[in-house]
Amino acid sequence: MKKTPWLAHPWLSALLAVSWLLLQHTLAPVHLLSAALMGLVVPRLLHPLLPPAPAIHMLPALRLALVVLVDIVTSNITVAKLVLGPMSRPQPAWVRVPLQLQHPTAISLLASIITTTPGTVSASIDEERHYILVHALDCSDPLQMAADIQQRYERPLMIIFGEANDNSQGDKA
């Protein structure tokens, strides 16, 4: 029988511990201890039910996180102007974004990033035809929007999950 490492899912451990502390609204020693115990014990108990943690590249992940944060802020401003503008005429559109990503977690993250960015919602992932269907609140050029999503989010996710290397990409996200 193979021995299970205590930190087989370090991100899950950290997420559980931080979530517990946020729910408690305190950094009292008893809550720090219980957060640490939860972060260690729960993932270990769930280990047989969880898939292996994917290996990710941290520097590209941090770069993508910054890009997403900037896009969320700028999209919030754009959507606010569009919605609150007296003469605004949004051009809603359905956009098919072809996927090069293969990793299921990376595809789920792409869908989450799209939905988290105001003004866009990932409506479905077609696994057979390998595209993601996105609804945009305002889109005058669907092909350009698909290219932007691929460039800003999908390519960095390919690097993060090891589906591409940094040298295959001429520009950075």
URBELGI-V575092 format. One record per residue. D_FIRST is the distance of its C-alpha to the first C-alpha in Angstrom with 2 decimals. Layout:
{{D_FIRST} {D_FIRST}}
This chain:
{{0.00} {3.79} {6.43} {9.27} {12.65} {15.44} {17.75} {15.90} {19.11} {21.92} {24.73} {23.62} {23.34} {26.81} {28.24} {27.23} {28.65} {31.83} {32.34} {32.15} {34.70} {36.94} {36.95} {37.91} {40.68} {40.23} {38.52} {38.88} {36.40} {34.91} {34.23} {32.83} {30.38} {29.43} {29.09} {26.74} {24.61} {24.57} {23.75} {20.66} {19.44} {20.27} {18.44} {15.25} {15.72} {16.63} {13.95} {12.40} {16.08} {17.25} {17.57} {16.76} {19.60} {22.24} {23.55} {27.17} {30.12} {31.59} {35.22} {35.93} {34.26} {36.67} {39.57} {38.76} {38.54} {42.02} {43.39} {42.17} {43.65} {46.96} {47.00} {46.40} {49.32} {51.65} {50.79} {51.52} {54.94} {55.60} {54.73} {56.81} {59.77} {59.34} {59.15} {61.79} {64.13} {67.37} {67.69} {64.08} {63.32} {59.61} {58.65} {55.42} {53.51} {50.42} {48.72} {46.25} {44.01} {42.42} {38.81} {37.41} {34.15} {31.12} {28.35} {28.24} {27.84} {30.78} {32.87} {32.24} {33.25} {36.36} {37.33} {36.87} {38.96} {41.67} {41.82} {41.82} {44.81} {47.94} {49.95} {47.10} {44.58} {41.90} {42.66} {40.22} {37.82} {38.59} {35.45} {37.34} {40.25} {38.24} {40.48} {40.63} {43.72} {45.23} {48.18} {50.41} {53.06} {55.38} {55.00} {57.94} {55.94} {52.70} {52.00} {52.31} {50.06} {47.34} {47.77} {47.61} {44.33} {42.85} {44.21} {43.55} {40.15} {38.50} {38.94} {37.55} {34.50} {34.03} {34.09} {31.79} {29.08} {29.68} {31.61} {34.68} {35.67} {38.28} {40.76} {40.99} {42.59} {46.11} {46.47} {44.33} {43.50}}
